[in-house]
Amino acid sequence: YQRRVRGAMTYLKSVTDNGELSIQKLEESSGVGVSYTEQEVTSAVKEALENQKEQIKMRKHNVGVILGLVRKKLVWADPKVTTDEINKQLEALLSSLPPPSAEETQEKEKRQKKKRKKQNLHSPKR
């Protein structure tokens, strides 16, 4: 709901400049009455996954990026519903790919180890 409140606040701030308050514009800017069908969510997720196909094939995808692509298209969609649909479609897509090679697995483990080490360097010491 934060997104809806931010949309409303942005509109209300713009109203203070010109002084005209429109309930209809306030509702539009905060997503009041906007809902999406399951088919619209499914379609938007499919499109976002298609956009990230190469990263997914290389197993270097980022669910946050995919969620961002979907939210650009369906601004007021429920994030939980959207994330659940992304996970469902992503799982189906990944299961259809061949398993990663030993070399890919080792490379991923090295990246994760390097990332953890970097995080430990930046974490405050007690």
Backbone atoms as SQL, in Angstrom:
CREATE TABLE atoms (id INTEGER PRIMARY KEY, chain TEXT, resi INTEGER, resn TEXT, atom TEXT, x REAL, y REAL, z REAL);
INSERT INTO atoms VALUES
  (1, 'A', 1, 'TYR', 'N', 0.813, -1.207, 0.000),
  (2, 'A', 1, 'TYR', 'CA', 0.000, 0.000, 0.000),
  (3, 'A', 1, 'TYR', 'C', 0.850, 1.263, 0.000),
  (4, 'A', 2, 'GLN', 'N', 2.110, 1.118, 0.319),
  (5, 'A', 2, 'GLN', 'CA', 2.999, 2.280, 0.342),
  (6, 'A', 2, 'GLN', 'C', 3.044, 2.967, -1.019),
  (7, 'A', 3, 'ARG', 'N', 3.018, 2.160, -2.055),
  (8, 'A', 3, 'ARG', 'CA', 3.073, 2.712, -3.396),
  (9, 'A', 3, 'ARG', 'C', 1.846, 3.575, -3.684),
  (10, 'A', 4, 'ARG', 'N', 0.697, 3.123, -3.214),
  (11, 'A', 4, 'ARG', 'CA', -0.543, 3.886, -3.413),
  (12, 'A', 4, 'ARG', 'C', -0.500, 5.193, -2.622),
  (13, 'A', 5, 'VAL', 'N', 0.005, 5.127, -1.404),
  (14, 'A', 5, 'VAL', 'CA', 0.101, 6.328, -0.571),
  (15, 'A', 5, 'VAL', 'C', 1.073, 7.315, -1.211),
  (16, 'A', 6, 'ARG', 'N', 2.217, 6.804, -1.702),
  (17, 'A', 6, 'ARG', 'CA', 3.177, 7.684, -2.374),
  (18, 'A', 6, 'ARG', 'C', 2.563, 8.351, -3.592),
  (19, 'A', 7, 'GLY', 'N', 1.783, 7.577, -4.363),
  (20, 'A', 7, 'GLY', 'CA', 1.110, 8.144, -5.533),
  (21, 'A', 7, 'GLY', 'C', 0.151, 9.253, -5.136),
  (22, 'A', 8, 'ALA', 'N', -0.606, 9.023, -4.078),
  (23, 'A', 8, 'ALA', 'CA', -1.543, 10.037, -3.586),
  (24, 'A', 8, 'ALA', 'C', -0.793, 11.272, -3.092),
  (25, 'A', 9, 'MET', 'N', 0.279, 11.052, -2.347),
  (26, 'A', 9, 'MET', 'CA', 1.055, 12.181, -1.813),
  (27, 'A', 9, 'MET', 'C', 1.682, 13.009, -2.939),
  (28, 'A', 10, 'THR', 'N', 2.178, 12.334, -3.949),
  (29, 'A', 10, 'THR', 'CA', 2.759, 13.046, -5.088),
  (30, 'A', 10, 'THR', 'C', 1.707, 13.926, -5.744),
  (31, 'A', 11, 'TYR', 'N', 0.513, 13.366, -5.919),
  (32, 'A', 11, 'TYR', 'CA', -0.567, 14.154, -6.525),
  (33, 'A', 11, 'TYR', 'C', -0.927, 15.336, -5.629),
  (34, 'A', 12, 'LEU', 'N', -1.068, 15.093, -4.333),
  (35, 'A', 12, 'LEU', 'CA', -1.455, 16.169, -3.415),
  (36, 'A', 12, 'LEU', 'C', -0.397, 17.278, -3.375),
  (37, 'A', 13, 'LYS', 'N', 0.861, 16.913, -3.475),
  (38, 'A', 13, 'LYS', 'CA', 1.911, 17.934, -3.516),
  (39, 'A', 13, 'LYS', 'C', 1.800, 18.785, -4.777),
  (40, 'A', 14, 'SER', 'N', 1.434, 18.135, -5.897),
  (41, 'A', 14, 'SER', 'CA', 1.282, 18.888, -7.141),
  (42, 'A', 14, 'SER', 'C', 0.074, 19.816, -7.060),
  (43, 'A', 15, 'VAL', 'N', -0.930, 19.452, -6.289),
  (44, 'A', 15, 'VAL', 'CA', -2.135, 20.269, -6.139),
  (45, 'A', 15, 'VAL', 'C', -1.821, 21.558, -5.382),
  (46, 'A', 16, 'THR', 'N', -0.896, 21.487, -4.437),
  (47, 'A', 16, 'THR', 'CA', -0.567, 22.685, -3.665),
  (48, 'A', 16, 'THR', 'C', 0.011, 23.767, -4.569),
  (49, 'A', 17, 'ASP', 'N', 0.598, 23.355, -5.704),
  (50, 'A', 17, 'ASP', 'CA', 1.164, 24.327, -6.638),
  (51, 'A', 17, 'ASP', 'C', 0.075, 25.040, -7.444),
  (52, 'A', 18, 'ASN', 'N', -0.929, 24.286, -7.918),
  (53, 'A', 18, 'ASN', 'CA', -1.942, 24.924, -8.764),
  (54, 'A', 18, 'ASN', 'C', -3.287, 25.107, -8.059),
  (55, 'A', 19, 'GLY', 'N', -3.484, 24.494, -6.912),
  (56, 'A', 19, 'GLY', 'CA', -4.668, 24.728, -6.098),
  (57, 'A', 19, 'GLY', 'C', -5.931, 23.983, -6.476),
  (58, 'A', 20, 'GLU', 'N', -5.926, 23.185, -7.533),
  (59, 'A', 20, 'GLU', 'CA', -7.142, 22.473, -7.937),
  (60, 'A', 20, 'GLU', 'C', -7.063, 21.007, -7.531),
  (61, 'A', 21, 'LEU', 'N', -7.990, 20.580, -6.675),
  (62, 'A', 21, 'LEU', 'CA', -8.036, 19.195, -6.220),
  (63, 'A', 21, 'LEU', 'C', -9.120, 18.458, -6.990),
  (64, 'A', 22, 'SER', 'N', -8.722, 17.370, -7.615),
  (65, 'A', 22, 'SER', 'CA', -9.672, 16.526, -8.339),
  (66, 'A', 22, 'SER', 'C', -9.650, 15.147, -7.695),
  (67, 'A', 23, 'ILE', 'N', -10.784, 14.746, -7.170),
  (68, 'A', 23, 'ILE', 'CA', -10.879, 13.424, -6.544),
  (69, 'A', 23, 'ILE', 'C', -10.564, 12.342, -7.567),
  (70, 'A', 24, 'GLN', 'N', -11.034, 12.511, -8.785),
  (71, 'A', 24, 'GLN', 'CA', -10.787, 11.516, -9.831),
  (72, 'A', 24, 'GLN', 'C', -9.282, 11.373, -10.088),
  (73, 'A', 25, 'LYS', 'N', -8.575, 12.482, -10.194),
  (74, 'A', 25, 'LYS', 'CA', -7.131, 12.423, -10.433),
  (75, 'A', 25, 'LYS', 'C', -6.392, 11.850, -9.226),
  (76, 'A', 26, 'LEU', 'N', -6.873, 12.161, -8.031),
  (77, 'A', 26, 'LEU', 'CA', -6.281, 11.601, -6.819),
  (78, 'A', 26, 'LEU', 'C', -6.417, 10.081, -6.819),
  (79, 'A', 27, 'GLU', 'N', -7.593, 9.602, -7.153),
  (80, 'A', 27, 'GLU', 'CA', -7.829, 8.155, -7.197),
  (81, 'A', 27, 'GLU', 'C', -6.986, 7.490, -8.281),
  (82, 'A', 28, 'GLU', 'N', -6.872, 8.125, -9.443),
  (83, 'A', 28, 'GLU', 'CA', -6.053, 7.565, -10.525),
  (84, 'A', 28, 'GLU', 'C', -4.584, 7.489, -10.117),
  (85, 'A', 29, 'SER', 'N', -4.093, 8.536, -9.452),
  (86, 'A', 29, 'SER', 'CA', -2.676, 8.577, -9.091),
  (87, 'A', 29, 'SER', 'C', -2.325, 7.615, -7.957),
  (88, 'A', 30, 'SER', 'N', -3.357, 7.152, -7.230),
  (89, 'A', 30, 'SER', 'CA', -3.087, 6.219, -6.132),
  (90, 'A', 30, 'SER', 'C', -3.623, 4.814, -6.410),
  (91, 'A', 31, 'GLY', 'N', -4.123, 4.585, -7.600),
  (92, 'A', 31, 'GLY', 'CA', -4.542, 3.242, -7.992),
  (93, 'A', 31, 'GLY', 'C', -5.860, 2.774, -7.414),
  (94, 'A', 32, 'VAL', 'N', -6.693, 3.702, -6.966),
  (95, 'A', 32, 'VAL', 'CA', -7.987, 3.317, -6.400),
  (96, 'A', 32, 'VAL', 'C', -8.835, 2.656, -7.486),
  (97, 'A', 33, 'GLY', 'N', -9.374, 1.500, -7.162),
  (98, 'A', 33, 'GLY', 'CA', -10.250, 0.790, -8.091),
  (99, 'A', 33, 'GLY', 'C', -9.526, 0.014, -9.178),
  (100, 'A', 34, 'VAL', 'N', -8.198, 0.041, -9.175),
  (101, 'A', 34, 'VAL', 'CA', -7.439, -0.678, -10.199),
  (102, 'A', 34, 'VAL', 'C', -7.206, -2.100, -9.725),
  (103, 'A', 35, 'SER', 'N', -7.545, -3.040, -10.559),
  (104, 'A', 35, 'SER', 'CA', -7.258, -4.443, -10.263),
  (105, 'A', 35, 'SER', 'C', -6.849, -5.121, -11.560),
  (106, 'A', 36, 'TYR', 'N', -6.169, -6.224, -11.420),
  (107, 'A', 36, 'TYR', 'CA', -5.681, -6.956, -12.584),
  (108, 'A', 36, 'TYR', 'C', -6.194, -8.386, -12.519),
  (109, 'A', 37, 'THR', 'N', -6.467, -8.930, -13.681),
  (110, 'A', 37, 'THR', 'CA', -6.909, -10.319, -13.743),
  (111, 'A', 37, 'THR', 'C', -5.702, -11.233, -13.604),
  (112, 'A', 38, 'GLU', 'N', -5.969, -12.471, -13.287),
  (113, 'A', 38, 'GLU', 'CA', -4.896, -13.470, -13.182),
  (114, 'A', 38, 'GLU', 'C', -4.175, -13.583, -14.529),
  (115, 'A', 39, 'GLN', 'N', -4.943, -13.506, -15.605),
  (116, 'A', 39, 'GLN', 'CA', -4.370, -13.607, -16.951),
  (117, 'A', 39, 'GLN', 'C', -3.421, -12.434, -17.231),
  (118, 'A', 40, 'GLU', 'N', -3.779, -11.232, -16.788),
  (119, 'A', 40, 'GLU', 'CA', -2.909, -10.079, -16.996),
  (120, 'A', 40, 'GLU', 'C', -1.592, -10.246, -16.243),
  (121, 'A', 41, 'VAL', 'N', -1.656, -10.736, -15.020),
  (122, 'A', 41, 'VAL', 'CA', -0.444, -10.967, -14.226),
  (123, 'A', 41, 'VAL', 'C', 0.404, -12.048, -14.888),
  (124, 'A', 42, 'THR', 'N', -0.234, -13.155, -15.270),
  (125, 'A', 42, 'THR', 'CA', 0.475, -14.259, -15.917),
  (126, 'A', 42, 'THR', 'C', 1.173, -13.784, -17.186),
  (127, 'A', 43, 'SER', 'N', 0.476, -13.005, -17.979),
  (128, 'A', 43, 'SER', 'CA', 1.021, -12.499, -19.236),
  (129, 'A', 43, 'SER', 'C', 2.193, -11.549, -18.999),
  (130, 'A', 44, 'ALA', 'N', 2.059, -10.651, -18.034),
  (131, 'A', 44, 'ALA', 'CA', 3.135, -9.704, -17.739),
  (132, 'A', 44, 'ALA', 'C', 4.377, -10.428, -17.221),
  (133, 'A', 45, 'VAL', 'N', 4.179, -11.444, -16.401),
  (134, 'A', 45, 'VAL', 'CA', 5.310, -12.221, -15.884),
  (135, 'A', 45, 'VAL', 'C', 5.987, -12.966, -17.033),
  (136, 'A', 46, 'LYS', 'N', 5.198, -13.560, -17.893),
  (137, 'A', 46, 'LYS', 'CA', 5.751, -14.291, -19.039),
  (138, 'A', 46, 'LYS', 'C', 6.594, -13.364, -19.910),
  (139, 'A', 47, 'GLU', 'N', 6.097, -12.164, -20.136),
  (140, 'A', 47, 'GLU', 'CA', 6.819, -11.172, -20.937),
  (141, 'A', 47, 'GLU', 'C', 8.140, -10.773, -20.255),
  (142, 'A', 48, 'ALA', 'N', 8.098, -10.568, -18.941),
  (143, 'A', 48, 'ALA', 'CA', 9.310, -10.197, -18.204),
  (144, 'A', 48, 'ALA', 'C', 10.336, -11.323, -18.233),
  (145, 'A', 49, 'LEU', 'N', 9.873, -12.564, -18.092),
  (146, 'A', 49, 'LEU', 'CA', 10.794, -13.705, -18.145),
  (147, 'A', 49, 'LEU', 'C', 11.401, -13.842, -19.537),
  (148, 'A', 50, 'GLU', 'N', 10.613, -13.560, -20.541),
  (149, 'A', 50, 'GLU', 'CA', 11.112, -13.609, -21.918),
  (150, 'A', 50, 'GLU', 'C', 12.214, -12.550, -22.090),
  (151, 'A', 51, 'ASN', 'N', 12.004, -11.398, -21.496),
  (152, 'A', 51, 'ASN', 'CA', 12.978, -10.309, -21.548),
  (153, 'A', 51, 'ASN', 'C', 14.294, -10.711, -20.882),
  (154, 'A', 52, 'GLN', 'N', 14.223, -11.545, -19.863),
  (155, 'A', 52, 'GLN', 'CA', 15.406, -11.963, -19.088),
  (156, 'A', 52, 'GLN', 'C', 15.878, -13.373, -19.456),
  (157, 'A', 53, 'LYS', 'N', 15.437, -13.859, -20.602),
  (158, 'A', 53, 'LYS', 'CA', 15.682, -15.248, -20.991),
  (159, 'A', 53, 'LYS', 'C', 17.164, -15.643, -20.973),
  (160, 'A', 54, 'GLU', 'N', 18.012, -14.788, -21.493),
  (161, 'A', 54, 'GLU', 'CA', 19.440, -15.121, -21.551),
  (162, 'A', 54, 'GLU', 'C', 20.045, -15.247, -20.153),
  (163, 'A', 55, 'GLN', 'N', 19.688, -14.323, -19.258),
  (164, 'A', 55, 'GLN', 'CA', 20.197, -14.393, -17.895),
  (165, 'A', 55, 'GLN', 'C', 19.680, -15.651, -17.191),
  (166, 'A', 56, 'ILE', 'N', 18.439, -16.008, -17.466),
  (167, 'A', 56, 'ILE', 'CA', 17.860, -17.203, -16.858),
  (168, 'A', 56, 'ILE', 'C', 18.575, -18.446, -17.368),
  (169, 'A', 57, 'LYS', 'N', 18.839, -18.503, -18.671),
  (170, 'A', 57, 'LYS', 'CA', 19.545, -19.661, -19.237),
  (171, 'A', 57, 'LYS', 'C', 20.933, -19.822, -18.625),
  (172, 'A', 58, 'MET', 'N', 21.570, -18.694, -18.330),
  (173, 'A', 58, 'MET', 'CA', 22.897, -18.738, -17.721),
  (174, 'A', 58, 'MET', 'C', 22.804, -18.856, -16.203),
  (175, 'A', 59, 'ARG', 'N', 21.567, -18.888, -15.696),
  (176, 'A', 59, 'ARG', 'CA', 21.288, -18.967, -14.257),
  (177, 'A', 59, 'ARG', 'C', 21.883, -17.773, -13.508),
  (178, 'A', 60, 'LYS', 'N', 21.807, -16.614, -14.149),
  (179, 'A', 60, 'LYS', 'CA', 22.295, -15.377, -13.537),
  (180, 'A', 60, 'LYS', 'C', 21.150, -14.363, -13.422),
  (181, 'A', 61, 'HIS', 'N', 19.956, -14.878, -13.287),
  (182, 'A', 61, 'HIS', 'CA', 18.781, -14.006, -13.218),
  (183, 'A', 61, 'HIS', 'C', 18.624, -13.413, -11.819),
  (184, 'A', 62, 'ASN', 'N', 17.851, -12.344, -11.754),
  (185, 'A', 62, 'ASN', 'CA', 17.581, -11.664, -10.497),
  (186, 'A', 62, 'ASN', 'C', 16.071, -11.467, -10.408),
  (187, 'A', 63, 'VAL', 'N', 15.444, -12.080, -9.424),
  (188, 'A', 63, 'VAL', 'CA', 13.991, -12.006, -9.286),
  (189, 'A', 63, 'VAL', 'C', 13.549, -10.554, -9.083),
  (190, 'A', 64, 'GLY', 'N', 14.356, -9.760, -8.413),
  (191, 'A', 64, 'GLY', 'CA', 14.027, -8.347, -8.209),
  (192, 'A', 64, 'GLY', 'C', 13.923, -7.590, -9.520),
  (193, 'A', 65, 'VAL', 'N', 14.805, -7.879, -10.459),
  (194, 'A', 65, 'VAL', 'CA', 14.766, -7.242, -11.778),
  (195, 'A', 65, 'VAL', 'C', 13.494, -7.669, -12.511),
  (196, 'A', 66, 'ILE', 'N', 13.184, -8.949, -12.435),
  (197, 'A', 66, 'ILE', 'CA', 11.983, -9.468, -13.093),
  (198, 'A', 66, 'ILE', 'C', 10.738, -8.823, -12.484),
  (199, 'A', 67, 'LEU', 'N', 10.693, -8.730, -11.162),
  (200, 'A', 67, 'LEU', 'CA', 9.567, -8.093, -10.481),
  (201, 'A', 67, 'LEU', 'C', 9.444, -6.631, -10.915),
  (202, 'A', 68, 'GLY', 'N', 10.559, -5.954, -11.044),
  (203, 'A', 68, 'GLY', 'CA', 10.551, -4.557, -11.502),
  (204, 'A', 68, 'GLY', 'C', 9.960, -4.408, -12.887),
  (205, 'A', 69, 'LEU', 'N', 10.297, -5.333, -13.777),
  (206, 'A', 69, 'LEU', 'CA', 9.748, -5.297, -15.135),
  (207, 'A', 69, 'LEU', 'C', 8.225, -5.481, -15.119),
  (208, 'A', 70, 'VAL', 'N', 7.764, -6.396, -14.275),
  (209, 'A', 70, 'VAL', 'CA', 6.322, -6.640, -14.180),
  (210, 'A', 70, 'VAL', 'C', 5.631, -5.414, -13.589),
  (211, 'A', 71, 'ARG', 'N', 6.221, -4.818, -12.569),
  (212, 'A', 71, 'ARG', 'CA', 5.585, -3.670, -11.903),
  (213, 'A', 71, 'ARG', 'C', 5.556, -2.438, -12.784),
  (214, 'A', 72, 'LYS', 'N', 6.471, -2.342, -13.753),
  (215, 'A', 72, 'LYS', 'CA', 6.410, -1.232, -14.705),
  (216, 'A', 72, 'LYS', 'C', 5.140, -1.336, -15.549),
  (217, 'A', 73, 'LYS', 'N', 4.776, -2.564, -15.863),
  (218, 'A', 73, 'LYS', 'CA', 3.591, -2.790, -16.694),
  (219, 'A', 73, 'LYS', 'C', 2.310, -2.783, -15.859),
  (220, 'A', 74, 'LEU', 'N', 2.345, -3.410, -14.690),
  (221, 'A', 74, 'LEU', 'CA', 1.175, -3.503, -13.811),
  (222, 'A', 74, 'LEU', 'C', 1.482, -2.750, -12.523),
  (223, 'A', 75, 'VAL', 'N', 1.421, -1.447, -12.588),
  (224, 'A', 75, 'VAL', 'CA', 1.863, -0.580, -11.496),
  (225, 'A', 75, 'VAL', 'C', 1.222, -0.931, -10.156),
  (226, 'A', 76, 'TRP', 'N', -0.064, -1.245, -10.148),
  (227, 'A', 76, 'TRP', 'CA', -0.776, -1.441, -8.882),
  (228, 'A', 76, 'TRP', 'C', -0.981, -2.905, -8.526),
  (229, 'A', 77, 'ALA', 'N', -0.299, -3.802, -9.199),
  (230, 'A', 77, 'ALA', 'CA', -0.467, -5.234, -8.911),
  (231, 'A', 77, 'ALA', 'C', 0.046, -5.573, -7.512),
  (232, 'A', 78, 'ASP', 'N', -0.611, -6.525, -6.882),
  (233, 'A', 78, 'ASP', 'CA', -0.222, -6.992, -5.545),
  (234, 'A', 78, 'ASP', 'C', 1.146, -7.672, -5.655),
  (235, 'A', 79, 'PRO', 'N', 2.154, -7.181, -4.930),
  (236, 'A', 79, 'PRO', 'CA', 3.494, -7.756, -5.033),
  (237, 'A', 79, 'PRO', 'C', 3.556, -9.244, -4.667),
  (238, 'A', 80, 'LYS', 'N', 2.749, -9.672, -3.719),
  (239, 'A', 80, 'LYS', 'CA', 2.756, -11.087, -3.323),
  (240, 'A', 80, 'LYS', 'C', 2.247, -11.959, -4.467),
  (241, 'A', 81, 'VAL', 'N', 1.142, -11.556, -5.074),
  (242, 'A', 81, 'VAL', 'CA', 0.576, -12.312, -6.199),
  (243, 'A', 81, 'VAL', 'C', 1.583, -12.345, -7.347),
  (244, 'A', 82, 'THR', 'N', 2.188, -11.204, -7.613),
  (245, 'A', 82, 'THR', 'CA', 3.156, -11.109, -8.708),
  (246, 'A', 82, 'THR', 'C', 4.380, -11.982, -8.438),
  (247, 'A', 83, 'THR', 'N', 4.916, -11.909, -7.226),
  (248, 'A', 83, 'THR', 'CA', 6.091, -12.705, -6.871),
  (249, 'A', 83, 'THR', 'C', 5.784, -14.196, -6.925),
  (250, 'A', 84, 'ASP', 'N', 4.615, -14.582, -6.455),
  (251, 'A', 84, 'ASP', 'CA', 4.224, -15.995, -6.517),
  (252, 'A', 84, 'ASP', 'C', 4.172, -16.481, -7.961),
  (253, 'A', 85, 'GLU', 'N', 3.632, -15.659, -8.839),
  (254, 'A', 85, 'GLU', 'CA', 3.540, -16.029, -10.254),
  (255, 'A', 85, 'GLU', 'C', 4.931, -16.088, -10.887),
  (256, 'A', 86, 'ILE', 'N', 5.805, -15.162, -10.532),
  (257, 'A', 86, 'ILE', 'CA', 7.185, -15.187, -11.043),
  (258, 'A', 86, 'ILE', 'C', 7.854, -16.484, -10.609),
  (259, 'A', 87, 'ASN', 'N', 7.744, -16.823, -9.324),
  (260, 'A', 87, 'ASN', 'CA', 8.376, -18.043, -8.817),
  (261, 'A', 87, 'ASN', 'C', 7.833, -19.284, -9.520),
  (262, 'A', 88, 'LYS', 'N', 6.533, -19.326, -9.724),
  (263, 'A', 88, 'LYS', 'CA', 5.905, -20.477, -10.383),
  (264, 'A', 88, 'LYS', 'C', 6.427, -20.640, -11.810),
  (265, 'A', 89, 'GLN', 'N', 6.395, -19.549, -12.579),
  (266, 'A', 89, 'GLN', 'CA', 6.847, -19.629, -13.967),
  (267, 'A', 89, 'GLN', 'C', 8.361, -19.839, -14.059),
  (268, 'A', 90, 'LEU', 'N', 9.099, -19.231, -13.163),
  (269, 'A', 90, 'LEU', 'CA', 10.553, -19.375, -13.170),
  (270, 'A', 90, 'LEU', 'C', 10.952, -20.813, -12.847),
  (271, 'A', 91, 'GLU', 'N', 10.273, -21.406, -11.880),
  (272, 'A', 91, 'GLU', 'CA', 10.548, -22.797, -11.520),
  (273, 'A', 91, 'GLU', 'C', 10.285, -23.722, -12.714),
  (274, 'A', 92, 'ALA', 'N', 9.181, -23.500, -13.411),
  (275, 'A', 92, 'ALA', 'CA', 8.857, -24.318, -14.585),
  (276, 'A', 92, 'ALA', 'C', 9.916, -24.130, -15.671),
  (277, 'A', 93, 'LEU', 'N', 10.343, -22.902, -15.870),
  (278, 'A', 93, 'LEU', 'CA', 11.342, -22.613, -16.894),
  (279, 'A', 93, 'LEU', 'C', 12.693, -23.233, -16.544),
  (280, 'A', 94, 'LEU', 'N', 13.108, -23.084, -15.289),
  (281, 'A', 94, 'LEU', 'CA', 14.394, -23.635, -14.869),
  (282, 'A', 94, 'LEU', 'C', 14.404, -25.161, -14.901),
  (283, 'A', 95, 'SER', 'N', 13.271, -25.767, -14.582),
  (284, 'A', 95, 'SER', 'CA', 13.221, -27.230, -14.592),
  (285, 'A', 95, 'SER', 'C', 13.315, -27.789, -16.008),
  (286, 'A', 96, 'SER', 'N', 13.000, -26.969, -17.001),
  (287, 'A', 96, 'SER', 'CA', 13.095, -27.430, -18.382),
  (288, 'A', 96, 'SER', 'C', 14.509, -27.278, -18.952),
  (289, 'A', 97, 'LEU', 'N', 15.369, -26.569, -18.223),
  (290, 'A', 97, 'LEU', 'CA', 16.755, -26.390, -18.672),
  (291, 'A', 97, 'LEU', 'C', 17.604, -27.566, -18.215),
  (292, 'A', 98, 'PRO', 'N', 18.674, -27.859, -18.942),
  (293, 'A', 98, 'PRO', 'CA', 19.579, -28.917, -18.468),
  (294, 'A', 98, 'PRO', 'C', 20.248, -28.467, -17.175),
  (295, 'A', 99, 'PRO', 'N', 20.618, -29.421, -16.319),
  (296, 'A', 99, 'PRO', 'CA', 21.266, -29.040, -15.057),
  (297, 'A', 99, 'PRO', 'C', 22.590, -28.333, -15.334),
  (298, 'A', 100, 'PRO', 'N', 22.999, -27.448, -14.426),
  (299, 'A', 100, 'PRO', 'CA', 24.262, -26.729, -14.641),
  (300, 'A', 100, 'PRO', 'C', 25.443, -27.701, -14.612),
  (301, 'A', 101, 'SER', 'N', 26.441, -27.369, -15.385),
  (302, 'A', 101, 'SER', 'CA', 27.639, -28.210, -15.407),
  (303, 'A', 101, 'SER', 'C', 28.412, -28.013, -14.103),
  (304, 'A', 102, 'ALA', 'N', 29.336, -28.917, -13.847),
  (305, 'A', 102, 'ALA', 'CA', 30.167, -28.817, -12.639),
  (306, 'A', 102, 'ALA', 'C', 30.958, -27.514, -12.662),
  (307, 'A', 103, 'GLU', 'N', 31.398, -27.117, -13.845),
  (308, 'A', 103, 'GLU', 'CA', 32.162, -25.882, -13.989),
  (309, 'A', 103, 'GLU', 'C', 31.304, -24.661, -13.613),
  (310, 'A', 104, 'GLU', 'N', 30.050, -24.644, -14.075),
  (311, 'A', 104, 'GLU', 'CA', 29.143, -23.545, -13.744),
  (312, 'A', 104, 'GLU', 'C', 28.868, -23.501, -12.242),
  (313, 'A', 105, 'THR', 'N', 28.694, -24.658, -11.652),
  (314, 'A', 105, 'THR', 'CA', 28.436, -24.734, -10.216),
  (315, 'A', 105, 'THR', 'C', 29.624, -24.196, -9.431),
  (316, 'A', 106, 'GLN', 'N', 30.835, -24.587, -9.828),
  (317, 'A', 106, 'GLN', 'CA', 32.033, -24.101, -9.146),
  (318, 'A', 106, 'GLN', 'C', 32.180, -22.590, -9.296),
  (319, 'A', 107, 'GLU', 'N', 31.884, -22.103, -10.493),
  (320, 'A', 107, 'GLU', 'CA', 31.978, -20.663, -10.737),
  (321, 'A', 107, 'GLU', 'C', 30.985, -19.904, -9.844),
  (322, 'A', 108, 'LYS', 'N', 29.782, -20.429, -9.715),
  (323, 'A', 108, 'LYS', 'CA', 28.767, -19.792, -8.874),
  (324, 'A', 108, 'LYS', 'C', 29.201, -19.797, -7.414),
  (325, 'A', 109, 'GLU', 'N', 29.759, -20.919, -6.965),
  (326, 'A', 109, 'GLU', 'CA', 30.224, -21.007, -5.579),
  (327, 'A', 109, 'GLU', 'C', 31.343, -20.008, -5.311),
  (328, 'A', 110, 'LYS', 'N', 32.242, -19.825, -6.287),
  (329, 'A', 110, 'LYS', 'CA', 33.326, -18.855, -6.137),
  (330, 'A', 110, 'LYS', 'C', 32.770, -17.444, -6.017),
  (331, 'A', 111, 'ARG', 'N', 31.773, -17.119, -6.855),
  (332, 'A', 111, 'ARG', 'CA', 31.160, -15.787, -6.798),
  (333, 'A', 111, 'ARG', 'C', 30.489, -15.554, -5.443),
  (334, 'A', 112, 'GLN', 'N', 29.781, -16.577, -4.960),
  (335, 'A', 112, 'GLN', 'CA', 29.090, -16.445, -3.674),
  (336, 'A', 112, 'GLN', 'C', 30.098, -16.280, -2.532),
  (337, 'A', 113, 'LYS', 'N', 31.192, -17.041, -2.588),
  (338, 'A', 113, 'LYS', 'CA', 32.222, -16.961, -1.548),
  (339, 'A', 113, 'LYS', 'C', 32.849, -15.563, -1.552),
  (340, 'A', 114, 'LYS', 'N', 33.123, -15.051, -2.739),
  (341, 'A', 114, 'LYS', 'CA', 33.711, -13.729, -2.888),
  (342, 'A', 114, 'LYS', 'C', 32.746, -12.665, -2.354),
  (343, 'A', 115, 'LYS', 'N', 31.465, -12.831, -2.646),
  (344, 'A', 115, 'LYS', 'CA', 30.452, -11.890, -2.182),
  (345, 'A', 115, 'LYS', 'C', 30.350, -11.900, -0.657),
  (346, 'A', 116, 'ARG', 'N', 30.354, -13.101, -0.061),
  (347, 'A', 116, 'ARG', 'CA', 30.299, -13.202, 1.405),
  (348, 'A', 116, 'ARG', 'C', 31.522, -12.556, 2.043),
  (349, 'A', 117, 'LYS', 'N', 32.682, -12.787, 1.441),
  (350, 'A', 117, 'LYS', 'CA', 33.917, -12.224, 1.967),
  (351, 'A', 117, 'LYS', 'C', 33.865, -10.694, 1.913),
  (352, 'A', 118, 'LYS', 'N', 33.352, -10.163, 0.813),
  (353, 'A', 118, 'LYS', 'CA', 33.221, -8.719, 0.650),
  (354, 'A', 118, 'LYS', 'C', 32.239, -8.157, 1.675),
  (355, 'A', 119, 'GLN', 'N', 31.134, -8.859, 1.916),
  (356, 'A', 119, 'GLN', 'CA', 30.148, -8.421, 2.907),
  (357, 'A', 119, 'GLN', 'C', 30.759, -8.420, 4.302),
  (358, 'A', 120, 'ASN', 'N', 31.576, -9.408, 4.604),
  (359, 'A', 120, 'ASN', 'CA', 32.217, -9.484, 5.916),
  (360, 'A', 120, 'ASN', 'C', 33.190, -8.328, 6.128),
  (361, 'A', 121, 'LEU', 'N', 33.826, -7.880, 5.045),
  (362, 'A', 121, 'LEU', 'CA', 34.755, -6.753, 5.141),
  (363, 'A', 121, 'LEU', 'C', 34.021, -5.466, 5.464),
  (364, 'A', 122, 'HIS', 'N', 32.778, -5.345, 4.981),
  (365, 'A', 122, 'HIS', 'CA', 32.014, -4.119, 5.156),
  (366, 'A', 122, 'HIS', 'C', 31.119, -4.143, 6.392),
  (367, 'A', 123, 'SER', 'N', 31.011, -5.293, 7.040),
  (368, 'A', 123, 'SER', 'CA', 30.156, -5.368, 8.225),
  (369, 'A', 123, 'SER', 'C', 30.904, -4.798, 9.430),
  (370, 'A', 124, 'PRO', 'N', 30.179, -4.110, 10.316),
  (371, 'A', 124, 'PRO', 'CA', 30.843, -3.525, 11.483),
  (372, 'A', 124, 'PRO', 'C', 31.365, -4.608, 12.419),
  (373, 'A', 125, 'LYS', 'N', 32.546, -4.355, 12.984),
  (374, 'A', 125, 'LYS', 'CA', 33.144, -5.326, 13.897),
  (375, 'A', 125, 'LYS', 'C', 32.701, -5.005, 15.307),
  (376, 'A', 126, 'ARG', 'N', 32.498, -6.044, 16.064),
  (377, 'A', 126, 'ARG', 'CA', 32.033, -5.869, 17.439),
  (378, 'A', 126, 'ARG', 'C', 33.153, -6.014, 18.407);
